[in-house]
């Protein structure tokens, strides 16, 4: 539900530093990159690099310059460790061992598993819940929006570029807004469809303006953080308030309460920002792994709630 929001709340601010970190400001790193590019990234040397580069690296967009930055990063890390200094970040990120074409392998795998969990629960939802259930189209749409977000999260952690970063953030924002819309439909829209339609139009307008500003004006990390925090807090508060009011009448909403509380608690994992264990596993990857069962629980709530609404609507139809 709000799983993608938590990452934005705690990481976008740090991403604002991505234009320059201690490691990539080091003269030894910059000199190393310059010499490497002069030696390997032009003329016959570049042709030789391309001829021996694995096809999966080429398809993932890894260039000779990227290879130079990667190799020089580890040269700089080695010097820091040799001198007994703390490991620095490079371009706003901790150093990770690259596996095949995966820039951050643990986070990429965890994002893929989150997407897989969403896909499995979507299939289960479509099998268990008839399409006549009032919440069916909204829940299915939310599942597809979530799948799209986890796809781009996987791509971003595989290969961090300007495009994949923007797609990761924009798709995360879409999940937050769709979760708010999902909550609106469940709490208000079933009784007042016109309100839900107007609210959907408002959210689409907000998303369009948000993406347009960040794409066409400037990618402002501070603004992106503030916008997503505000919508995320509305989302969490709205769901939690409705669940608490209905927990006696609708026992299954306790699953939703657990989801909201877990997401807020698990977000603390992101505060444990440390150099990756074995240069692979960092706090962000651990957080991604921890959200997998949370997504399963939320889709379980949606399934239970949709079946309840279907049963309720059929009972009203019989009375009429």
Backbone torsions as a table, in degrees:
resi	resn	phi	psi	omega
1	UNK	NA	-73.4	179.5
2	UNK	-105.2	15.3	-175.6
3	UNK	-58.4	-40.3	-179.5
4	UNK	-72.9	-26.3	178.3
5	UNK	-63.4	-39.3	-173.9
6	UNK	-60.7	-40.5	179.3
7	UNK	-61.4	-42.7	179.6
8	UNK	-64.2	-39.7	-178.0
9	UNK	-59.0	-39.7	-171.1
10	UNK	-103.0	-17.6	-173.7
11	UNK	-110.5	-24.4	-175.2
12	UNK	-63.1	-36.8	177.8
13	UNK	-60.1	-42.0	178.4
14	UNK	-66.6	-32.1	-178.8
15	UNK	-65.9	-22.1	178.5
16	UNK	-61.9	-19.0	179.7
17	UNK	-89.4	2.4	-172.1
18	UNK	-64.6	-20.0	-179.1
19	UNK	-67.9	-16.7	178.5
20	UNK	-171.7	126.9	177.9
21	UNK	-125.6	172.5	-174.3
22	UNK	-57.5	-43.3	-176.4
23	UNK	-64.1	-47.1	-176.5
24	UNK	-79.3	-5.8	173.1
25	UNK	-89.4	-10.8	-178.4
26	UNK	-66.4	131.8	177.8
27	UNK	-56.8	-36.7	-178.8
28	UNK	-64.2	-36.8	177.9
29	UNK	-68.3	-46.9	-177.5
30	UNK	-65.2	-41.6	178.2
31	UNK	-64.7	-40.4	179.3
32	UNK	-61.6	-45.5	-179.9
33	UNK	-63.2	-44.4	-179.4
34	UNK	-60.7	-46.5	-179.6
35	UNK	-66.1	-39.9	-179.4
36	UNK	-63.6	-43.9	-179.5
37	UNK	-66.8	-39.1	177.8
38	UNK	-64.6	-34.4	-175.6
39	UNK	-82.4	-33.3	-168.4
40	UNK	-120.6	-13.3	-167.5
41	UNK	-113.7	30.2	175.9
42	UNK	-153.5	154.9	175.9
43	UNK	59.9	-138.5	-178.5
44	UNK	-66.2	-31.6	179.5
45	UNK	-64.3	-37.1	179.0
46	UNK	-67.7	-40.3	177.3
47	UNK	-62.2	-39.6	178.4
48	UNK	-65.4	-40.6	178.1
49	UNK	-60.4	-45.8	-178.1
50	UNK	-66.8	-33.5	-178.2
51	UNK	-71.3	-29.2	-179.5
52	UNK	-100.1	-2.1	179.4
53	UNK	-74.9	128.6	178.2
54	UNK	-57.3	147.8	-176.4
55	UNK	-61.7	-34.8	-178.8
56	UNK	-68.2	-29.1	176.6
57	UNK	-71.8	-38.9	177.8
58	UNK	-63.8	-45.6	-179.3
59	UNK	-64.3	-32.3	179.3
60	UNK	-79.6	-6.0	175.2
61	UNK	88.7	15.8	178.4
62	UNK	-74.5	128.1	-177.6
63	UNK	-107.9	174.0	177.3
64	UNK	-62.6	-40.8	178.6
65	UNK	-62.6	-39.0	178.4
66	UNK	-64.0	-40.8	177.9
67	UNK	-62.6	-39.5	178.6
68	UNK	-63.0	-43.8	178.9
69	UNK	-63.1	-39.2	-179.2
70	UNK	-65.9	-48.5	-179.0
71	UNK	-64.8	-41.2	-178.4
72	UNK	-71.9	-27.7	174.3
73	UNK	-59.1	-44.7	-177.7
74	UNK	-73.3	-30.2	173.6
75	UNK	-61.8	-44.7	-179.6
76	UNK	-67.2	-42.1	177.8
77	UNK	-59.3	-43.3	179.2
78	UNK	-59.3	-40.8	178.8
79	UNK	-67.3	-39.7	177.3
80	UNK	-60.9	-46.5	-179.2
81	UNK	-66.5	-37.9	180.0
82	UNK	-62.8	-34.7	-179.4
83	UNK	-88.5	-0.9	178.2
84	UNK	79.9	20.2	179.9
85	UNK	-93.8	162.1	176.3
86	UNK	-68.8	146.8	-179.9
87	UNK	-66.9	129.1	-179.9
88	UNK	-88.2	166.6	170.8
89	UNK	-92.0	158.5	179.0
90	UNK	-128.8	122.0	-179.7
91	UNK	53.5	41.1	175.8
92	UNK	80.3	9.1	-178.0
93	UNK	-133.8	152.3	170.2
94	UNK	-71.0	154.7	175.0
95	UNK	-70.9	132.4	177.5
96	UNK	-123.4	144.2	170.0
97	UNK	-71.9	126.3	178.5
98	UNK	-79.2	131.5	176.7
99	UNK	-115.2	117.5	-172.9
100	UNK	54.6	-118.0	179.2
101	UNK	-103.7	8.3	-174.6
102	UNK	-88.4	115.3	-177.9
103	UNK	-70.7	-41.1	176.2
104	UNK	-126.7	81.8	-169.6
105	UNK	-58.5	-42.8	-177.3
106	UNK	-64.9	-45.3	179.3
107	UNK	-67.1	-36.0	178.1
108	UNK	-64.6	-45.1	179.2
109	UNK	-65.2	-42.3	-180.0
110	UNK	-64.1	-39.6	177.1
111	UNK	-63.8	-41.8	177.8
112	UNK	-61.3	-41.7	-179.7
113	UNK	-67.7	-35.0	173.7
114	UNK	-63.0	-43.0	177.5
115	UNK	-64.5	-39.8	178.7
116	UNK	-63.8	-41.9	177.6
117	UNK	-61.6	-40.7	178.3
118	UNK	-64.5	-39.4	179.6
119	UNK	-66.0	-44.4	178.9
120	UNK	-61.0	-43.7	-179.2
121	UNK	-70.5	-31.4	174.6
122	UNK	-63.6	-45.4	178.4
123	UNK	-62.3	-41.4	178.3
124	UNK	-64.7	-41.1	179.4
125	UNK	-61.6	-45.4	-177.0
126	UNK	-68.1	-28.0	177.3
127	UNK	-77.5	-39.7	-172.9
128	UNK	-84.4	-30.4	-173.1
129	UNK	-108.9	121.5	176.5
130	UNK	-63.7	149.4	-178.6
131	UNK	-65.4	-14.3	179.4
132	UNK	-78.7	-7.2	177.7
133	UNK	-64.4	136.7	-175.8
134	UNK	-56.7	-32.5	-177.0
135	UNK	-93.6	-1.6	-172.6
136	UNK	-54.5	-55.1	-176.5
137	UNK	-63.1	-36.7	-178.9
138	UNK	-69.4	-40.0	179.5
139	UNK	-68.6	-40.7	178.8
140	UNK	-65.0	-42.2	177.8
141	UNK	-61.7	-40.6	178.2
142	UNK	-61.9	-39.5	179.3
143	UNK	-63.0	-41.8	179.3
144	UNK	-68.0	-37.8	176.6
145	UNK	-63.3	-40.7	178.1
146	UNK	-65.2	-43.2	178.8
147	UNK	-59.7	-42.9	179.2
148	UNK	-61.8	-41.4	-179.8
149	UNK	-64.3	-42.3	-180.0
150	UNK	-70.4	-30.2	174.5
151	UNK	-61.4	-47.7	-178.5
152	UNK	-72.0	-28.0	173.3
153	UNK	-64.5	-41.6	177.9
154	UNK	-63.2	-43.8	179.6
155	UNK	-63.4	-43.7	-178.3
156	UNK	-62.7	-42.5	-179.8
157	UNK	-75.7	-17.9	174.1
158	UNK	-77.7	-42.8	-177.0
159	UNK	-148.8	107.4	-177.6
160	UNK	-83.6	107.4	174.2
161	UNK	-130.4	173.8	178.3
162	UNK	-59.3	-42.9	-179.3
163	UNK	-67.2	-48.8	-176.8
164	UNK	-67.4	-31.5	176.2
165	UNK	-64.8	-46.6	-179.9
166	UNK	-63.3	-43.4	-179.9
167	UNK	-63.5	-37.8	178.0
168	UNK	-62.4	-48.0	-179.6
169	UNK	-67.7	-43.9	-177.1
170	UNK	-65.7	-41.1	179.6
171	UNK	-69.3	-32.4	175.0
172	UNK	-64.9	-41.8	177.3
173	UNK	-62.5	-37.3	179.4
174	UNK	-63.2	-39.4	178.6
175	UNK	-63.3	-43.2	-179.9
176	UNK	-61.5	-47.5	-178.7
177	UNK	-64.9	-37.1	179.9
178	UNK	-71.1	-31.4	176.0
179	UNK	-66.3	-38.4	176.1
180	UNK	-64.0	-42.4	178.6
181	UNK	-64.2	-41.4	177.2
182	UNK	-57.7	-43.8	178.9
183	UNK	-65.8	-39.9	179.0
184	UNK	-61.9	-46.3	179.7
185	UNK	-61.2	-43.5	-176.4
186	UNK	-68.8	-38.0	-173.1
187	UNK	-92.9	-27.4	-175.8
188	UNK	-128.0	-43.4	-168.4
189	UNK	-64.8	-28.5	-179.8
190	UNK	-66.0	-31.2	177.7
191	UNK	-91.5	-28.9	-178.3
192	UNK	-132.3	80.4	-177.6
193	UNK	-57.6	-32.9	-179.2
194	UNK	-63.7	-36.2	177.9
195	UNK	-65.3	-43.6	179.4
196	UNK	-64.0	-39.9	179.3
197	UNK	-64.6	-43.1	178.8
198	UNK	-65.5	-39.7	179.8
199	UNK	-66.6	-38.8	177.0
200	UNK	-61.5	-43.0	178.3
201	UNK	-62.2	-40.0	178.1
202	UNK	-63.0	-44.0	-179.7
203	UNK	-65.6	-39.1	177.4
204	UNK	-64.4	-39.2	177.3
205	UNK	-64.6	-42.0	178.4
206	UNK	-63.1	-43.4	179.7
207	UNK	-64.4	-42.2	179.4
208	UNK	-62.4	-44.8	179.5
209	UNK	-65.3	-40.8	-179.5
210	UNK	-61.8	-50.9	-178.4
211	UNK	-66.6	-39.7	-179.2
212	UNK	-63.2	-43.7	180.0
213	UNK	-63.3	-46.4	-177.2
214	UNK	-70.6	-25.9	-178.0
215	UNK	-90.4	-40.0	-170.6
216	UNK	-101.3	-27.5	-179.3
217	UNK	-96.2	-72.9	173.7
218	UNK	-164.8	150.5	179.4
219	UNK	-85.3	93.4	-176.1
220	UNK	-93.8	104.5	-178.0
221	UNK	-63.5	-36.8	-179.6
222	UNK	-64.2	-45.5	178.1
223	UNK	-64.4	-43.1	-179.8
224	UNK	-59.6	-42.5	177.7
225	UNK	-61.1	-49.9	-177.0
226	UNK	-61.7	-42.5	-178.7
227	UNK	-64.5	-45.0	-177.3
228	UNK	-73.2	-33.5	176.0
229	UNK	-64.1	-44.3	-178.4
230	UNK	-61.7	-48.9	-179.9
231	UNK	-67.3	-37.8	179.8
232	UNK	-64.1	-39.3	178.4
233	UNK	-68.0	-39.3	175.0
234	UNK	-60.9	-43.7	-179.8
235	UNK	-59.7	-51.5	-177.9
236	UNK	-64.8	-43.6	-178.1
237	UNK	-66.1	-39.4	-178.8
238	UNK	-64.4	-50.0	179.2
239	UNK	-60.7	-46.3	-175.4
240	UNK	-65.4	-41.3	179.2
241	UNK	-62.2	-46.2	-179.9
242	UNK	-64.5	-41.4	-179.4
243	UNK	-63.5	-44.0	-178.2
244	UNK	-65.3	-35.5	179.0
245	UNK	-70.7	-24.7	-174.2
246	UNK	-113.7	9.9	-173.5
247	UNK	-66.8	-27.3	178.7
248	UNK	-78.4	-42.0	-178.4
249	UNK	-76.7	-32.5	-177.3
250	UNK	-126.0	89.3	-176.2
251	UNK	-57.8	-29.5	-176.3
252	UNK	-69.1	-15.5	179.7
253	UNK	-69.7	-11.8	177.0
254	UNK	-62.9	-28.8	174.8
255	UNK	-61.8	-41.4	179.4
256	UNK	-66.2	-38.9	177.0
257	UNK	-60.1	-45.0	179.6
258	UNK	-61.5	-40.7	179.8
259	UNK	-60.7	-49.3	-178.9
260	UNK	-60.2	-45.8	-178.2
261	UNK	-68.0	-40.5	178.9
262	UNK	-62.4	-43.4	-178.9
263	UNK	-62.6	-38.7	178.0
264	UNK	-68.4	-40.2	179.9
265	UNK	-70.2	-43.6	-178.8
266	UNK	-66.6	-22.8	178.4
267	UNK	-61.0	-22.9	179.1
268	UNK	-63.6	-22.2	177.1
269	UNK	-58.9	-32.0	-178.2
270	UNK	-69.0	-20.8	178.3
271	UNK	-73.4	-18.5	179.9
272	UNK	-83.9	62.9	-176.1
273	UNK	-79.4	111.1	-176.6
274	UNK	-142.4	158.3	176.1
275	UNK	-57.2	142.0	-174.3
276	UNK	-58.4	136.9	173.8
277	UNK	-66.8	129.0	-176.7
278	UNK	57.3	21.6	-178.7
279	UNK	60.3	26.0	-179.1
280	UNK	-131.7	-48.2	-170.0
281	UNK	-103.1	112.0	178.3
282	UNK	-115.7	180.0	-176.4
283	UNK	-62.6	-36.2	-179.0
284	UNK	-65.2	-41.4	177.9
285	UNK	-65.1	-40.5	177.9
286	UNK	-62.1	-41.4	177.7
287	UNK	-62.3	-43.8	178.8
288	UNK	-59.5	-41.7	178.8
289	UNK	-63.9	-40.7	-176.2
290	UNK	-67.9	-22.2	-178.2
291	UNK	-81.9	-11.9	-177.8
292	UNK	-58.2	-54.0	178.9
293	UNK	-65.2	-24.6	178.4
294	UNK	-66.5	-41.9	177.0
295	UNK	-63.0	-40.9	178.7
296	UNK	-60.8	-42.7	-178.9
297	UNK	-67.1	-38.5	-179.6
298	UNK	-67.2	-42.4	177.9
299	UNK	-66.8	-30.5	174.8
300	UNK	-64.5	-40.8	175.5
301	UNK	-61.6	-45.0	-179.8
302	UNK	-61.6	-38.5	178.0
303	UNK	-64.1	-49.3	179.6
304	UNK	-60.8	-42.9	-176.9
305	UNK	-68.6	-39.2	179.3
306	UNK	-65.3	-40.1	177.6
307	UNK	-66.8	-37.8	176.6
308	UNK	-62.6	-45.9	-179.0
309	UNK	-63.9	-37.8	177.9
310	UNK	-63.2	-45.7	179.0
311	UNK	-62.2	-40.4	179.9
312	UNK	-65.9	-42.4	-179.4
313	UNK	-67.9	-36.0	177.8
314	UNK	-67.6	-37.1	178.1
315	UNK	-66.0	-40.4	177.9
316	UNK	-65.5	-37.5	179.8
317	UNK	-64.4	-39.2	179.2
318	UNK	-67.2	-37.0	178.6
319	UNK	-67.8	-35.8	179.0
320	UNK	-72.0	NA	NA
